[in-house]
Amino acid sequence: MRQFLIGIVCMTAANLLVPAMAAGPPLGQNLSISPHGPRADRMTDDELSRAKPLPDEDGALWKVRLKPGLFDATHQLQGRPSLFAITDNYVITPFDNCLLMRDFRMGRFGIEPVRLPGIVDQVVAARSVLACTLAPEEEPQENEGDILLVRRMYAGIDTRLRGHQGVPWRMLFSPDATRLVSCGDDSSMRLWDVTAGKEVAKFPGYGVGGNASVVRGEFAAFSPDCRWLATAFRGSLILRDPANGRPRIVQDTIQFNMEPEPIRFAPDSKSLFAFAALPPSKEPHLRMVQFVIQDGKLRARRFDGVRTAQDGLLTRDGKYVVTWSRSPEVSIWKIATREEVAVLNVACQTLYDAVLAPSGDVLATAGDDGLIRFWNLDNQQPSNDGKWYRHHGVYCIAFSPDGEYLISMSDDGWLKVWEAPEATSARRAFYLLPSASVGGPENHACSKRK
């Protein structure tokens, strides 16, 4: 009888608690789920109030304002500034001298904030590892070029990578998060061992020019299978061993009269593309070169056209490459035939950013009209039933890894998170593409290459 009464009491208590638990914490509340309990750097009530996500009048799930005026020459890298980072479960945003891990749907803080010794300049992430830099102060500081590593989000900063003279302006993780490449104005690119927290190699890179001109771009890329690290500098394209940075294949690109930037690997890691960014012409001219990795050499396949190819993305099935510049158009090229098969008008005058959805067959674009549009690459027609999202001043867009959410950011500092169209979901990729079409870090590990 006593056990029966205890059971009744427990069931009643559970029924009372379930509705409260199902409702979840309110928008923006700190969840405090750190396995080590609250830390001394926990946000104050005032900070929580200021960092709280807000409802959006344009239909986004939520929005939050980061520091405005961030889109200057320092961060403008092909329209992809590193002002926020994305992991499988969180969008990571800076707030004063903190990094906040917010869930996609409601913007709630899923883990205690990471408190930094200064204002966040940029942040990148891979898997559960973060790397960030701090904004330079008016007076040059010692070690201001440090890269701060956060390898356990609940534990805060655990490593400083020192070597750059001045704040690096570009950081890139390998897909398996064991290596990090950084570029700075000290005319160097550096390769770091994330696990050991030390510099592995240093390569020549672009610095500030003689007239204080800035040369910046995406001069480094890891292959999806982690077998290669590609670097580009002054007419040379070098494929390196990501374990130690040693050159393995060197390709001279002067014959193409181009500086290979940006460079991007194909999804199968068997080739990479270099985009020429040459001005448009009436007659077909060089737009990009595909370098096929074969028998320890690079075999070049040039693509000619009339429109500028300042940057590009490759579809997951390896059939198409999408290119664009600062014009209102994007071009779709068939890789097998090197033909420009379609041209889409996606903006009024200027396209700021474009990104492929995890589904593999949908392209999202952000233009100067403040609209985010979706395009079906198979038929080159608007996707999402012609619907679009409005974000005034939008300059940068990205998808969550599962394709369920779209993140957009504007030049006035507003970050918005949207529920992405169903067509962009990664779940569709399993039905659209063969699983063997994409290489992955499970086949190779950057840290294990000899």
C-alpha positions as CSV (number, residue, x, y, z in Angstrom):
1,M,0.0,0.0,0.0
2,R,2.8,2.3,0.9
3,Q,4.6,1.6,-2.4
4,F,1.3,2.2,-4.3
5,L,0.8,5.6,-2.6
6,I,4.4,6.6,-3.4
7,G,3.8,5.7,-7.0
8,I,0.7,7.9,-7.2
9,V,2.6,10.8,-5.7
10,C,5.5,10.4,-8.1
11,M,3.2,10.2,-11.2
12,T,1.2,13.3,-10.0
13,A,4.5,15.3,-9.6
14,A,5.7,14.2,-13.0
15,N,2.4,15.3,-14.7
16,L,2.7,18.6,-13.0
17,L,6.3,19.1,-14.1
18,V,6.0,17.9,-17.8
19,P,4.1,20.9,-19.1
20,A,6.6,23.3,-17.5
21,M,9.5,21.4,-19.0
22,A,7.9,21.1,-22.4
23,A,7.4,24.9,-22.6
24,G,11.1,25.4,-22.2
25,P,12.9,28.5,-21.0
26,P,11.9,31.9,-22.3
27,L,13.5,33.5,-25.4
28,G,17.1,34.3,-24.6
29,Q,17.4,32.8,-21.1
30,N,20.7,31.4,-20.1
31,L,20.3,27.7,-19.8
32,S,23.4,27.1,-17.6
33,I,23.9,23.6,-18.7
34,S,27.7,23.6,-18.3
35,P,28.7,20.2,-16.9
36,H,31.1,22.1,-14.6
37,G,28.4,24.3,-13.1
38,P,28.2,28.2,-13.3
39,R,31.5,29.9,-13.8
40,A,32.7,33.2,-12.4
41,D,32.4,34.9,-15.7
42,R,28.6,34.2,-16.0
43,M,26.8,37.1,-17.6
44,T,25.2,39.7,-15.4
45,D,21.5,40.5,-15.5
46,D,22.2,43.7,-17.4
47,E,24.3,41.8,-20.0
48,L,21.6,39.1,-20.4
49,S,19.0,41.8,-21.0
50,R,21.1,43.5,-23.7
51,A,22.1,40.2,-25.4
52,K,18.5,38.9,-25.4
53,P,17.3,38.1,-29.0
54,L,14.4,40.1,-30.3
55,P,11.3,39.2,-32.4
56,D,11.6,40.3,-36.1
57,E,9.0,42.2,-38.0
58,D,10.1,40.7,-41.3
59,G,9.3,37.1,-40.2
60,A,12.7,35.8,-39.0
61,L,12.6,33.5,-36.0
62,W,14.7,36.0,-34.0
63,K,17.3,38.7,-34.4
64,V,20.1,40.2,-32.4
65,R,22.3,43.2,-33.0
66,L,26.0,42.8,-33.1
67,K,28.4,45.7,-33.4
68,P,27.3,47.9,-36.4
69,G,29.7,49.1,-39.1
70,L,31.7,45.8,-39.2
71,F,31.7,45.4,-42.9
72,D,34.8,47.4,-43.8
73,A,38.0,46.4,-45.7
74,T,39.2,44.4,-42.8
75,H,36.3,41.9,-42.9
76,Q,35.2,42.0,-46.5
77,L,36.5,38.7,-47.9
78,Q,34.4,37.8,-50.9
79,G,31.3,38.8,-48.9
80,R,32.0,36.3,-46.2
81,P,33.2,38.0,-43.0
82,S,33.9,35.8,-40.0
83,L,31.6,37.8,-37.7
84,F,29.7,34.7,-36.5
85,A,30.3,31.0,-36.6
86,I,28.1,27.9,-36.9
87,T,28.4,24.5,-35.4
88,D,26.0,21.6,-35.6
89,N,23.8,22.9,-32.7
90,Y,24.6,26.6,-32.3
91,V,25.2,29.9,-34.0
92,I,28.0,31.6,-32.2
93,T,27.8,35.4,-31.9
94,P,30.1,38.0,-30.3
95,F,28.7,40.3,-27.6
96,D,31.1,42.9,-26.3
97,N,33.9,40.7,-24.9
98,C,31.9,37.4,-24.9
99,L,31.1,34.6,-27.3
100,L,27.5,33.4,-27.0
101,M,26.4,30.0,-28.2
102,R,22.8,30.4,-29.2
103,D,20.4,27.7,-30.4
104,F,19.0,28.2,-33.9
105,R,15.3,28.2,-33.2
106,M,15.0,30.7,-30.3
107,G,18.4,32.2,-29.8
108,R,18.8,30.8,-26.3
109,F,22.2,30.5,-24.7
110,G,22.9,26.8,-24.6
111,I,26.3,27.0,-22.8
112,E,27.9,29.5,-20.4
113,P,29.4,32.4,-22.4
114,V,33.1,32.4,-23.2
115,R,34.6,35.6,-21.7
116,L,37.5,37.1,-23.6
117,P,40.1,39.7,-22.6
118,G,39.0,42.1,-25.3
119,I,36.4,42.9,-27.9
120,V,35.8,40.1,-30.4
121,D,37.1,40.8,-33.9
122,Q,36.3,37.6,-35.7
123,V,35.4,34.0,-34.9
124,V,35.5,30.7,-36.8
125,A,34.4,27.2,-35.7
126,A,34.8,23.6,-36.7
127,R,33.0,20.8,-34.9
128,S,33.3,21.8,-31.2
129,V,36.5,24.0,-31.6
130,L,36.4,27.8,-31.8
131,A,39.2,30.2,-32.9
132,C,38.8,33.9,-32.4
133,T,40.8,37.1,-32.5
134,L,40.4,40.4,-30.7
135,A,39.9,43.8,-32.2
136,P,43.1,45.9,-32.2
137,E,43.3,48.8,-29.8
138,E,44.3,52.3,-30.7
139,E,47.8,51.8,-29.3
140,P,49.5,48.6,-30.6
141,Q,49.7,45.9,-27.9
142,E,52.1,43.1,-27.4
143,N,50.7,39.8,-28.8
144,E,47.7,41.5,-30.4
145,G,48.1,39.0,-33.2
146,D,47.3,36.1,-30.9
147,I,44.7,33.5,-32.0
148,L,42.6,32.4,-29.0
149,L,41.5,28.7,-29.1
150,V,38.4,27.4,-27.3
151,R,38.5,23.6,-27.5
152,R,35.9,23.0,-24.8
153,M,33.2,25.6,-24.9
154,Y,32.2,25.3,-21.3
155,A,35.9,25.8,-20.2
156,G,36.7,29.0,-21.9
157,I,40.0,29.9,-23.6
158,D,42.6,27.2,-23.2
159,T,45.3,28.1,-25.8
160,R,46.9,31.1,-27.4
161,L,48.5,30.7,-30.8
162,R,51.3,33.3,-31.0
163,G,53.3,34.2,-34.1
164,H,51.5,36.8,-36.2
165,Q,52.6,40.4,-36.0
166,G,49.2,42.2,-36.0
167,V,45.7,40.7,-36.0
168,P,45.3,38.0,-38.7
169,W,42.4,38.7,-41.1
170,R,41.6,35.2,-42.2
171,M,41.3,31.9,-40.3
172,L,40.3,28.5,-41.7
173,F,39.9,25.1,-40.0
174,S,40.5,21.8,-41.6
175,P,37.3,19.7,-41.9
176,D,38.4,17.5,-39.0
177,A,39.4,20.5,-36.8
178,T,42.9,19.3,-36.2
179,R,44.6,22.1,-38.3
180,L,44.1,25.8,-38.6
181,V,45.4,28.2,-41.3
182,S,45.7,31.9,-40.7
183,C,46.7,34.8,-42.9
184,G,47.9,38.2,-41.7
185,D,49.3,41.5,-42.9
186,D,52.8,40.4,-41.8
187,S,53.2,38.7,-45.2
188,S,52.7,35.3,-43.8
189,M,50.3,32.3,-43.8
190,R,50.7,30.0,-40.8
191,L,49.6,26.4,-40.2
192,W,48.7,25.5,-36.6
193,D,48.3,22.1,-34.9
194,V,45.0,22.7,-33.0
195,T,45.4,19.7,-30.7
196,A,49.0,20.6,-29.6
197,G,48.4,24.3,-29.7
198,K,51.5,25.1,-31.7
199,E,52.7,26.4,-35.1
200,V,53.5,23.7,-37.6
201,A,54.7,25.8,-40.6
202,K,54.9,29.3,-42.0
203,F,54.5,30.2,-45.7
204,P,54.9,33.5,-47.6
205,G,51.7,35.4,-48.0
206,Y,50.4,38.8,-49.0
207,G,51.0,41.8,-46.7
208,V,50.3,45.5,-46.9
209,G,51.5,46.9,-50.2
210,G,54.0,49.7,-50.7
211,N,51.2,52.3,-50.8
212,A,49.5,50.8,-47.8
213,S,47.2,48.9,-50.1
214,V,45.6,45.8,-48.7
215,V,45.8,42.5,-50.5
216,R,43.4,40.1,-48.9
217,G,41.4,37.1,-50.0
218,E,40.9,33.3,-49.7
219,F,44.4,32.1,-50.5
220,A,44.2,28.8,-48.7
221,A,41.8,25.8,-48.8
222,F,41.7,22.3,-47.2
223,S,40.4,19.4,-49.3
224,P,37.2,17.8,-47.9
225,D,39.1,14.5,-47.3
226,C,41.8,16.4,-45.4
227,R,44.5,15.1,-47.7
228,W,45.6,18.4,-49.1
229,L,46.2,22.0,-48.1
230,A,46.3,24.3,-51.1
231,T,47.9,27.8,-50.9
232,A,48.2,30.5,-53.5
233,F,50.8,33.2,-53.7
234,R,52.2,35.3,-56.6
235,G,51.4,33.1,-59.5
236,S,52.0,29.8,-57.7
237,L,49.5,27.2,-56.6
238,I,51.0,24.7,-54.1
239,L,49.4,21.6,-52.7
240,R,50.9,20.8,-49.3
241,D,50.8,18.1,-46.7
242,P,48.4,19.4,-44.0
243,A,50.3,17.5,-41.3
244,N,53.5,19.5,-41.7
245,G,52.9,22.0,-44.5
246,R,55.6,20.6,-46.9
247,P,55.0,21.2,-50.6
248,R,54.0,18.1,-52.5
249,I,52.7,19.5,-55.9
250,V,53.7,23.0,-57.2
251,Q,51.8,24.6,-60.2
252,D,52.9,27.7,-62.0
253,T,49.8,29.8,-62.9
254,I,51.6,32.7,-64.6
255,Q,50.9,31.0,-67.9
256,F,47.2,31.8,-67.3
257,N,48.0,35.5,-66.5
258,M,46.1,35.2,-63.3
259,E,46.4,35.3,-59.5
260,P,44.6,32.2,-58.3
261,E,42.1,33.6,-55.8
262,P,39.9,32.4,-54.4
263,I,40.7,28.7,-54.5
264,R,38.1,26.0,-53.8
265,F,38.3,22.2,-53.8
266,A,35.8,19.9,-55.5
267,P,33.6,17.9,-53.1
268,D,35.5,14.7,-54.1
269,S,38.9,16.3,-53.3
270,K,40.2,15.2,-56.7
271,S,40.5,18.7,-58.2
272,L,40.3,22.4,-57.2
273,F,39.2,25.5,-58.9
274,A,41.0,28.9,-59.1
275,F,38.9,31.9,-60.1
276,A,40.5,34.6,-62.3
277,A,38.3,37.6,-61.3
278,L,39.2,39.3,-64.6
279,P,36.9,42.0,-66.0
280,P,34.0,41.1,-68.4
281,S,34.7,41.1,-72.1
282,K,32.8,40.9,-75.4
283,E,34.8,37.9,-76.5
284,P,35.3,34.7,-74.4
285,H,38.2,35.1,-72.0
286,L,39.6,33.1,-69.1
287,R,37.2,32.9,-66.1
288,M,38.6,30.0,-64.0
289,V,40.8,27.0,-64.2
290,Q,40.1,23.5,-62.8
291,F,43.3,21.8,-61.7
292,V,42.8,18.0,-61.7
293,I,45.1,16.1,-59.3
294,Q,46.5,13.2,-61.3
295,D,49.6,11.1,-60.9
296,G,51.3,13.6,-58.6
297,K,50.7,16.5,-61.0
298,L,48.0,19.1,-61.7
299,R,46.3,18.9,-65.1
300,A,44.7,22.3,-66.0
301,R,41.3,22.7,-67.7
302,R,40.5,26.3,-68.5
303,F,36.9,27.7,-68.6
304,D,36.4,30.7,-70.9
305,G,33.4,33.1,-70.9
306,V,32.4,36.7,-71.1
307,R,31.3,37.3,-67.5
308,T,33.5,37.9,-64.5
309,A,34.0,34.9,-62.2
310,Q,35.1,36.5,-58.9
311,D,34.1,33.5,-56.8
312,G,32.3,30.2,-57.1
313,L,30.7,27.2,-55.5
314,L,30.7,23.6,-56.6
315,T,27.6,21.4,-56.3
316,R,27.9,18.3,-54.1
317,D,27.4,16.0,-57.1
318,G,30.4,17.6,-58.8
319,K,28.4,18.4,-62.0
320,Y,28.2,22.2,-61.8
321,V,30.1,25.2,-60.6
322,V,28.2,28.4,-59.8
323,T,30.2,31.7,-60.3
324,W,29.4,35.3,-59.6
325,S,31.0,38.7,-59.2
326,R,29.7,42.1,-58.0
327,S,27.1,42.1,-60.9
328,P,23.4,41.1,-60.5
329,E,24.0,37.8,-62.2
330,V,25.2,34.3,-61.4
331,S,26.4,31.8,-64.0
332,I,26.0,28.0,-63.9
333,W,28.7,26.0,-65.6
334,K,28.6,22.3,-66.5
335,I,32.0,21.0,-65.4
336,A,32.2,18.1,-67.8
337,T,31.8,20.2,-70.9
338,R,33.1,23.5,-69.5
339,E,30.1,25.3,-70.8
340,E,28.1,28.1,-69.3
341,V,24.6,26.6,-69.4
342,A,22.6,29.2,-67.6
343,V,22.7,32.8,-66.3
344,L,20.4,33.9,-63.5
345,N,19.5,37.5,-62.6
346,V,19.4,37.4,-58.8
347,A,19.7,41.1,-57.7
348,C,19.0,44.6,-58.9
349,Q,22.6,45.8,-59.4
350,T,24.9,43.9,-57.1
351,L,25.1,40.4,-55.6
352,Y,26.7,40.3,-52.2
353,D,26.7,36.7,-51.2
354,A,25.6,33.2,-52.5
355,V,25.6,29.9,-50.7
356,L,24.6,26.3,-51.6
357,A,22.1,24.6,-49.3
358,P,23.0,21.3,-47.7
359,S,20.3,19.7,-49.9
360,G,22.8,20.2,-52.8
361,D,20.5,21.5,-55.4
362,V,19.3,24.9,-54.1
363,L,21.2,28.2,-54.2
364,A,20.5,31.1,-51.8
365,T,21.5,34.6,-52.9
366,A,21.6,38.0,-51.1
367,G,21.5,41.1,-53.2
368,D,21.5,44.9,-52.9
369,D,17.7,44.9,-52.9
370,G,17.7,43.5,-49.4
371,L,16.1,40.2,-50.5
372,I,17.3,36.6,-49.9
373,R,16.1,34.4,-52.8
374,F,16.3,30.7,-53.4
375,W,17.0,29.0,-56.8
376,N,16.6,25.5,-58.0
377,L,19.8,24.5,-59.9
378,D,18.2,21.7,-61.8
379,N,15.7,23.9,-63.7
380,Q,17.3,27.3,-63.0
381,Q,14.0,28.6,-61.6
382,P,13.1,30.2,-58.3
383,S,12.6,27.7,-55.5
384,N,10.5,28.0,-52.4
385,D,7.4,28.7,-54.6
386,G,9.0,32.1,-55.4
387,K,9.0,33.2,-51.8
388,W,11.9,35.3,-50.5
389,Y,13.1,36.8,-47.2
390,R,13.6,40.5,-46.6
391,H,16.6,41.7,-44.6
392,H,17.5,45.3,-45.3
393,G,21.2,45.7,-46.0
394,V,21.9,42.0,-46.0
395,Y,25.5,41.3,-46.8
396,C,26.2,37.7,-45.7
397,I,24.2,34.5,-45.5
398,A,24.8,30.9,-44.3
399,F,22.9,27.7,-43.7
400,S,22.9,25.6,-40.6
401,P,24.6,22.2,-41.2
402,D,21.2,20.4,-41.5
403,G,19.8,23.1,-43.8
404,E,16.9,23.7,-41.4
405,Y,17.9,27.3,-40.7
406,L,19.3,30.3,-42.6
407,I,21.5,32.9,-41.0
408,S,21.7,36.4,-42.5
409,M,23.6,39.5,-41.4
410,S,23.4,43.1,-42.6
411,D,25.9,46.0,-42.7
412,D,24.2,47.7,-39.8
413,G,25.0,44.7,-37.5
414,W,21.7,42.9,-37.3
415,L,22.0,39.1,-37.4
416,K,18.8,37.2,-38.1
417,V,17.9,33.5,-38.1
418,W,15.2,32.2,-40.4
419,E,13.4,28.9,-40.8
420,A,14.8,27.8,-44.1
421,P,12.6,26.4,-46.9
422,E,12.0,22.7,-46.9
423,A,13.8,22.3,-50.1
424,T,17.2,23.3,-48.5
425,S,17.1,20.5,-45.9
426,A,20.1,18.2,-45.7
427,R,17.7,15.3,-45.4
428,R,16.8,15.7,-49.1
429,A,20.5,15.1,-50.0
430,F,20.2,11.4,-49.1
431,Y,17.6,11.0,-51.8
432,L,19.2,13.3,-54.4
433,L,22.9,12.2,-54.3
434,P,24.8,9.0,-53.9
435,S,26.5,8.8,-50.6
436,A,29.8,8.0,-52.1
437,S,29.9,11.3,-54.1
438,V,31.3,13.3,-51.3
439,G,34.6,12.6,-49.5
440,G,34.8,13.1,-45.8
441,P,37.3,13.5,-43.0
442,E,36.6,9.9,-41.8
443,N,38.8,8.7,-44.7
444,H,41.8,10.8,-43.9
445,A,43.0,12.8,-40.9
446,C,45.1,15.9,-41.3
447,S,47.0,15.2,-38.2
448,K,47.9,11.6,-39.3
449,R,49.4,12.4,-42.7
450,K,53.1,11.5,-42.9
